[in-house]
Amino acid sequence: MIVFKYFKNFLRVHFKSLIKKDSLISKEYISNFLPEKSIIVEAGAHVGLDTIEMAKAFPKARIFAFEPVPNIFEQLKKNTLRYKNITCVQLGLSDKNGFSNIFVSSGASDGSSSLLKPKEHLKLHPKVKFDNSIKIETITLDSWIKKNNIEKIDFLWLDLQGMEYKVLKKSEKLLKSVKGIFAEVSLVENYSGGVLYDKLKDFLIKNNFVVDKEEIIWEDGGNVLFLKK
C-alpha cells in the first residue's frame, strides 16, 4: 500500500510534464541571455517542476512562482520549500485586479485550469475535464510589482492557458525591462477569447522582441522563446 501511494503521488506531481512540458528550450539555454541575479516571474507554476529547474539553473535569481488553484498551490509550496530563491504567490495573473472564476481542470490533467472558458480544448483533449470553477484573486503584473516594490522583471515564464496576451497587453510599461519571455502559444482557440500565436507574436515584435526559438510540438500549439532585441 505504501508503494502504491508513493507511485500515485509521483504520477500526480509529474503527469503535467509528461503531457505538456516536453519543450527543448532548456533553462540552461535561457540562462545565457539573463543577468546572474535576475528577477523571474513564472505564472502557471502548477506543482513546481519548471520552478525547481529554474531555481537550479538560476541559483542567484529571485523566482516568483504564481499558482492560484488552492490544492495545487499547496503542492507547489511543499515541493519548492527547500529552494530559498523561490517565493510562491497564490494569485492569478490577469488583465484586471480583483476576483474572477477559474475553470479548474481534472481528469487526464490538473494543469490546464484557465480564467477563460474551455472551448476547442474540450474536443482536442476530451479526457481533460472542467467540471468545477472556483473564485480566485487576480492581479496585473504592473499592480503586483508596484505593490511589492519591485523595479523590474528580467524574465517571464508564462503558462496561462490562453491568457498570455491579455496579461502582457496590460503590462506594456513593464515589458521595457523584460529581457526574455517563454510563452505557451495556441494555434486554435482552446479557450474562449484566447489569442492565437500570430497575434501574440505581432504584439511582442512591436515591443522590440524577436522569436529566438519556436517549438510547435502539439497539434494545437507549442512553446516560444522571445528575446529583447
N, C-alpha and C positions, 0 to 999 in steps of 0.2 A: 504493500500500500504506500509506503514511504517513497519507493522508487517511482511508482505511478504518479504520485502527487508532484514529485520533482519534475518529471517529464512533462506533465500537463502544464505546470507553471513555465517551464522552459519554452514550450510551444507558444504559449500566450504572449510571452515577452518578445519572442523572436519572429513571430509569424509575419508581422508587418514587413520586416526586412526581406523575408522570403518572397513576398508578392510585389513589393514596391521599391525597396531600396537596393536595386541592383545596378546602380549607376557606376560608371567607370571614372567619374570625376572625383578623384581622391582628395581627402583633406590635405594630404601631403603636397599635392599639386597646387591646391589653392593657397597653401602657406607661402608659396614663392612670391605672391603678389601683395601680401599684407605685412604691416608692421609687426614686430615681435610681440608688442603689448597691445594688441588690437582689442577693440570692443566689438563683440559679436552678439547679434540677436538671432536666435533660432525660434521661429514661430511654427507651431505644429510639431512640438518636440516629441509627442507621444510618450513612450516609456524610456526614452533617452539613449537609443542606440547611436544615432548620429551625434548627440550631445557628448557622449563619452569619447567617441572618436575625435571630436574637435578638441576636447579637453586634453587629450594626449598629443594631438598634432600642434596645438597652440597652448603649451603649458603656462605661458606668462600672460595669456589673454584673459579678459573678463567675458564670460559667456552667460547671457541671459536667455534661459530656455522657457518659452511660453507654452503652456498647455492648459486649456480651460476646462476639460471634462474631468470632474472631481476624482473618480476612481482611477483614471489614467494618470492624473496629476500625482496622486499618492504613490503610484508605482514609479513615476519619474523621480520624485524626491528620494525614494528608497534606493533606487538604482544609482543615483548620482551623488549620494551622501558623502562618499569618500573623496570627491573631487572638489577641492576648495575654490577653484576658479569658476565653478558653476553656481549660478543663482537661479532657482526655479521660480517662475512667475505664473500664478493661477489667474490669467486673464486671456481673453481672446483678442488678437489684433484685428482691427476693423477700420472702416471709414467713418465711424462715429463713436462717441463716448456714451456710455450708458449700459443698458441691459438688452440683450437680444436672445432669441431662441436659437439653439444649435441643434441640428438634426444629428442624432447620435447613431453611429454605425455599429453593427453587431454581425453575428454570423461568421462569414469567412474572414472578416477583417473588422477590428475595432479601431482602425487607424484611418477611417475615411469620413469622419464627422465633419460637418460643414455648417457655416452660418447660412449657406444657400440651400434651397430645397433641391434634393436629388432629382435629376432628370434622366439623361441618357445613361448615367451610371447604373440605373436600375435595370436597363436592358443589357448593357455590356458586362455587368458583374452581378448577375441575378442571385448569387449566393451571399452577397453582402446585403444586409437588411438595415432598414431605417425605421424601426418600429417605435422609436421614442424620441422626444425632443425635450430639452431642459433649458431653463433660463440661465445665462451666464453673463458676467460683466465683461464689457468690451471697452477698448481704448484705442486711440490712434497712436501711431508712433511719435508724432510731434508732441502730443499731450503727455505721453509716457516719459520721453526724455526730459521735458520741461519739469515734470513733477519730481523726477529723480535726479535733477541737476546733472544730467549727462550732456556734455557739449557736442559729442559727435558719435556716430557709429561707423565703424570701418567695414563691416561685412554683415550681410543679411542672408540667412538661410531660410527660405520660405517654402513651407509645405502646407498651404492654406486651403486646399480643395476648392479652387476657383476664386478665392478672394485676393489673390496676389496683386492683381491690377488695381483693385479698389483701395487696398492698403497703401500701395506705392503712390497712387494718384493723389491721395490725401496727404502725402508726405514729401512733396516736391522740394521743399526747403531743406529737409533732412538729406535728400539724395545728393546734395552738393558735396557732402563729406564722405559719402559711401564709396569705397574703392572696388567692391565686388558684390554681386548678388547671385546666389544659387537659387533657382526657382523651378518648381514643378510647373509644367505647362500643359495646356489641353488643346487637342485638335478638334474636339467635339464639345458640345455644351453638356458636360457631365452633370453640372449643377445649374439650375435656372438662374440666368443673369450672369453666369461666369464668363469672363472674357477669354477669347481664344488667343493662341500663341502669337499670331501675326500682329494683333493689336497691342499686346504687351510688349512685343519686340519693338514696334514702331515708337511706342511711348518712351522706352528706355534709350533708344537711339537718339531721340530728340533731347534726352537728358544726358547726352555725352557718354553713353555706354556702347560697347561693341559686344557681339557674340564671340566668346572665346572658344567654348566647347558646346556642342549641341548633340544631345543623345535622344533621339526619338525611339524609345525602346519598348513601347506598348502601342497597341492599335489606336488608343485614344490620346496618347501624349508621351511625355518624357521629361527629361531634366535639361536645363540650360544654365551654363555659367556665363554671366555678363560681367565684363570688367570695364572700369572707367578708362576713357581714352588717355 
